[in-house]
Amino acid sequence: VHPEMVNKSLSRTATTTSGVIGGDDLLSLSFTPLLSVPPCSPVFRASDKDKRQCFRNEQQPGAHKQILSYTEGLHGKWLFTEIRAVFSRRYLLQNTSLEIFMANRTAVMFNFPDAATVKKVVHSLPRVGVGTNFGLPQTRRISLATPKQLFKASSMTQRWQRREISNFDYLIFLNTISGRTFNDLNQYPVFPWVITNYDSEELDLTLPSNFRDLSKPIGALNPKRAAFFSDRYESWEDDQVPKFHYGTHYSTSSFTMMWLLRIEPFTTFFLNFQGGKFDHADRTFSSVARAWRNCQRDTSDVKELIPEFYYLPEMFVNANSYNLGVMEEGVMVSDVELPPWAKSPEEFVRNNRLWHQIPPQESAIWPNLLPHFFHSVATQKALESEFVSCQLHQWIDLIFGYKQQGPEATRALNVFYYLTYEGAVNLSSITDPMLREKVETEFQAWPSSGPGAGGGGGLWAVESQIRSFGQTPCQLLIEPHPPRSSAMQVTPLMFTEQMQQDVIMVLKFPSNSPVTHVAANTQPGLTSPAIITVTANRIFAVNKWYGLTGHQSSTVQDQQYQLPVEIDPLIASNVGSHRRQISDLLDQSIQISSQCFIITADNRFILLCGFWDKSFRVYSTDSGKLTQIVFGHRDVVTCLARSESYIGGDCYVLSGSRDATLLLWYWNGKHNSIGESPGTEFTTPRAILTGHDCEVTCASVCAELGLVISGCKEGPCLIHSMNGDLLRTLEGPECCLRPRLIQSSTEGHCMIYYEKGQFCNFSVNGKLLRHMEVEDSIKAMYLSRDGQYLLTGGDGGVVSVWQVHNFKQLFTYPGCDAGIRSMTMSHDQRCIITGMSSGSIVLFYNDFNRWHHEYQTRY
């Protein structure tokens, strides 16, 4: 695990040491990482003058070396333009914290002395709100809004009901706005158990009995245990401590460390928490089935799950060969024992979650809220099944909704110890000695099996209890959560015969030059949605996009039909064609390919590499004029890639070169240029990646994951962080020698095509998941947004659809009379666009729902 991962798992406690932000003043904050022993004091400053925040890690003598190895990422600088979201947060149930998300996947959480300081800091930072994904305005007021206000103002519930986002995405959203965060182990995101069968050889997900009843809390699923908790509540007699069903919680820092024991930095956290030793083997998380049984039988175990169960197979593998001890029956604990129906951790994750395919509306691109560093294969079965979809709102009522507190919680057997709830105690207001003594007495009144066993000391004891023994999420709504619409109700055509023709249209360009690059920026709200094509002789076209709203069955002849794409009028009329020609000379040795070009997200600029002077250049798509020349490499630039686009069109641009390096640049959407300051002669890259030892041939950059994946002419493919650190080497079979194409998804799939028809699918942790060989010489490939499907095309002129996790060929489109040179998809993923060697583009109709799990099993 890269040391930067510590930022995703620690809270910081901050104390004001100077000044209040305003004008050119600095607010200087010092903090120490929680759950670690080193007395290090990183200092945070935010300045209106130079528009940046700085972190400096001042390590004091005597710091614990093991823990310090995870604090390397705590120092650095981030420009205000890189801040993507600012969330108000709780710490020890007090509203005194902030969490700041950066464009490069860094997320930092600070705890301040009081809420007034939080407000001052927010007003010193840019107006980004909580990001762009929740349908909320980007204002400072939104950053300071309460969870209930965020929930009410957001459009995410309606989008979930309409199945525009998955169950997984919606649960992450609810966790995020309710204050759960990967930066505080005490408030880690909560996910439900959904499967009840961990013993069978085969898992039949069409049987309701294999699914948990989500209308009940985990402690009430077993009738005998439910009766025990009910009796405890009814018989409780204590004037100072309110009644409760459960003396333990469903989410605590120790539970999180227990689940993630086998991976760093959680191993180090756990050892520090346990005094340097692993727990007794019989108490260690060693079997999924045993963990589920304990949650049904043990009166002190009401654990729910964490998100990693649905995307992180590495958590089940003891890759570092830790000695976790021997259980009483003589079994050594190592890897987690999986159910018989899961032959591998990847298969367990796939069956546990499996990704929900989006109906033909705009889908969600999730913000930087997950530790995607470990992401793996995820497709659609248990968590995204209809059995879960039709019940999930009831579990939400228990954890985040109206059954969380009050009479409804009592009726639902869902009451926890009162100090786990927000507002139970105001720590900052406890200054009176008598009141402190009362709090101490209440704390020591905990039952011996619950938090507080062993006593404590006043305010510290209360803080310790809150820190270690569970915090209930902020309540988001006080009325029943609305249910999800059925798949048939949202998109009934999803389960009918496909009447649409596979080929929508063919658009021929006059030049007859191969279409080596095609880009489809067609997202709703774009000023000029278009399909932009670039040919081998560097003639580009801005072809207007109308969409597939008028796409009808071939049986409908009498309705007016609007073609989805209209050819660029300057190309069609040959008037002003000089505005569509890039005439600057390239290096003679460069072979033009799709990877020589980038189109910005607003369709206004083309970036092109391969020039003899070792630069890459920026051209306006409106005038064809050169707007910027970017130098940085010591040899010819051979490939370009860009990340997904951010607020205002900002994104990362990656350049690879024959000098064996990659440079990471920042595209400023406001100034329409590489770099922060327009007009400057020289720009500086954000990072230099130096892992290769020969010419870089292909690359991909994903800002959502904070990763760069690249391949070179003779060597292996590498994974770097966006800070420039080499993380992984991707070693394929012996026949996979020369990588030519790379695609990565925000779900963490690394798809690489090598010469001679070789495909490899890697996890971002470097594990080879699948390998296949095809007969066609592939020239273009494209991953669906969720990473579940792979599209390929090559010299044979055939577009094929493959299922990623097993490389099963699902569909082959009618063959074309020319080879495929480039490929992309419309934003709604309903249209595949291929650039052909004959100088045309072909549009194919696509509907991933035809391979949807519900369609496959029911229809």
C-alpha positions, 0 to 999 in steps of 0.5 A: 500500500502506498503511504498516501493511503494513510490520508484515507484512514486517519483523522487529524486533531487541529488546534489554532496556533495563530491568526484568523484568515482574512485578506493576506492573513494565515490561519495556521493549524497543527494536528497529529494523526489519530490512532498512531503514536508519533508526536509529529505536527503537520502544519496547515496554512490557507492563504487568500494571497497565494491561493494555496494550502500548505501541509508540512510534516514536522517530525519530532524526536522519538517518533515511532518509525513504523507509523511515521512511514505512513505520514509521508503524504502529509506534506505538500501543496495544493492549489485552491483550483484543485479543491473539489469538495469541502464537507462539514464533519463531526469528530467525537459527535461534535460538529467541529471538523472539515474534510477537504477533497483534492483533484489528485485523490488526496482527502484530508480531515481536520478537527478544529477547536470549535464550530466558529473556526470551521466556519472561518476556514470554509470562508477562506477556501474556494466556493466548491460546495460538496462537489458537482455530483449531488445536484447541489449548488457550489457554495460555502453555505452548502459546505456548512449545511447540516446532513438533513439539509444536504439530503433534502436539497440533493437530487440523489434519492430521485436518481436512485429511485429512477435507477440512474445510480446503483445501490452501491453509489446511493449507499456511499452518498448516504454515508458521505452526507451523514458524516461517515468518512474513510478518514476516520475509523470511528465513523467508517462507512456502513454497508449491510449484510445482504446474503445469508447463505455462506454454506452452499456449493452454488449460490442461487440469487433467484431464491429469496431465502438467500437474502437477508431481511433488510427491514430488521436490524442485524440484532433482530434477525434471530428471533431468540436473540431479538427476544433477549434484546427486547427483554433487556430494554424492557427490564432496564432500570437506571435513572441516569442511563436511558434504555437501550437494546444493544450495548455494542454498536454495528460500526466501530474503529476496532471492527473496521480494523478487524475487517481490514486486518490483512492490508496496510495501513490497517495492520499497523493501526490494529497492532498499535491498537492491540499493544503490538500483538495480533488478537487471539486467533479465535477472535480474528476475522478468519471466515465469512460464514463464521462472521455471519453466524456470530452476527446471528448468535452472539449477543455482543456482536451486531456488526454490519459490513464496510464498503470494501466487502463489495469491491476489495478482494485483497482484504480476504488475502493474507498477502503479507504472510502475517502470523495470525495464530492458530485457533483452538481446533488447531487451524492456522489463520491466514487467508479468510475462508470464503463460502464454497460458492466463491472459488476466489476473492474476486468471485466472492466480491462479484457475487456479493455486489456485481455492478448495476447496469444503468438504464438509458439515462445519464449515469453517475460518475462518482466523486473522490470519496472511495479508496479506489486504490484497491478497486477490483472487478465488480458486476451485478448480482447480490447488492444490485439485485431486485431482492435488495433494491426493493428492500434497501429503503427499509435498511436506510430507515434503520441506519439513517432514517426515522427508525434510527431514534425515538419510538420507531427505533424502539418498535424496530428493536434498534436502540443503542447506548445513548452516547453513540447518538449525535447531541447526546453530550456536548464535550466542549461545554463540560467545564463544571466539575459537578457536571464532569463528575456526573458524566463520569458516573454515567460512563462507569454505569455501562454494562460490563459487556458494553463500552466503558467496561473497566471504568474511566476518568471523567471527560477523557472517559466519555471521549474514549467511549465515543472514540472506541465504541461506536457513533451512530450516523447523523439522522437524515430524514424523519419520515419513511424513505421512499422505495426504489422503482422497479426495473420494469417500471423505469425502463420496460423496453429493457426486457423486450426484444431488441427491435433497433437495428444494430447499425444506425448510420455511416458518415463518409468524409471527403478526404478518404483518409483513415479516421485515426481518432474519434471523440464523443463529448455528448453529455447533457448540458454541454453547449455544443455536443459533438462527435469530433474526428481526426484523420491520418492526414490531420483533417478534423471535423466537428460533427454536431450530435443530436442523440438517439432520441429519434431512433426508431424501429425499422417498422416505423416509416412515416415518422420524421427521423433525425440522424444522430450526427450531422457532418461538419458543414465546413467539411461538407461544403469544402468552404473554409476547410483551412480551419479544419487542417492541422498543417504543422509537420510531425516527426517523420518517424511517427506513425499516426494513431488514436493515442496521438490526440486528445479532445478537451471535454468542451470540444473546443481544443485538440491536443496533438503530439509527435512533433519533431521539436519534442513538443505537443501542441494545442489547437482551436477546433473553431479556427484550427489555429495553434494556441499553445506549444508545450515543451518538457520532454527530451525526445519526441512525444509519442502518446497523450491521454487525459483524465475525466474532466472536472469543474469548469473543464479542468483535467489532467493531461498525460504525455509519454515520450521516447525519452522513457518518461511520462509527464503529468500536466494540468489543463486549466478549463478557465484559461483553455491552456496547459498550466495555471497562468495563461501566456507564460512561455514555459509550463511546469508538469505536475509530476514526472514519471520515470519508471520505464527504460524505453519509449512509452507507447501507450498510457491512461490516466484516471484522476478518480483513482489517482493512477497512471497506467503506462506501457513501453515499447519493450518493457512491462506496463507500470502503475504510478500514482499521480504524484509520480511514485511507482506503485506496481509492475503489471507482468503478463504471460510470456507471450504478452511483450509489447503493449499497444493499447491501455484502458482503465476504468474508475472501477479499477480495471486495467485492460491492456492489449499487446501485440499479436492479439493478446489481452490482459485484465489486471487489478490495480494491485497488479494481479492478473485476473484474466488473459485471452488471445484473439485472431484479429489485429486490434486497433481500438478498444473501449471499456464501459463506464462501469468496467463490466464490458469491453468493446474491441475492433481491428483490421477485421472491421468487426466490433465485439462486446466482451464480458470483462471478468471472464472474457466471454464474447457476448455479441458481435456486430455486423462486419464492416468493409474496412478496418477499425482504427478508433472507437468511442461511445456516447455519454449515455453509452447507447451509441458506439462510434468507430473510425474506419480506415476508409475515411468514414465513421460507423454508428452502432446501436448499443444497449448493455441491458440485453446482458443485464442480470435481471434480463438474463435470469428472468427473461 
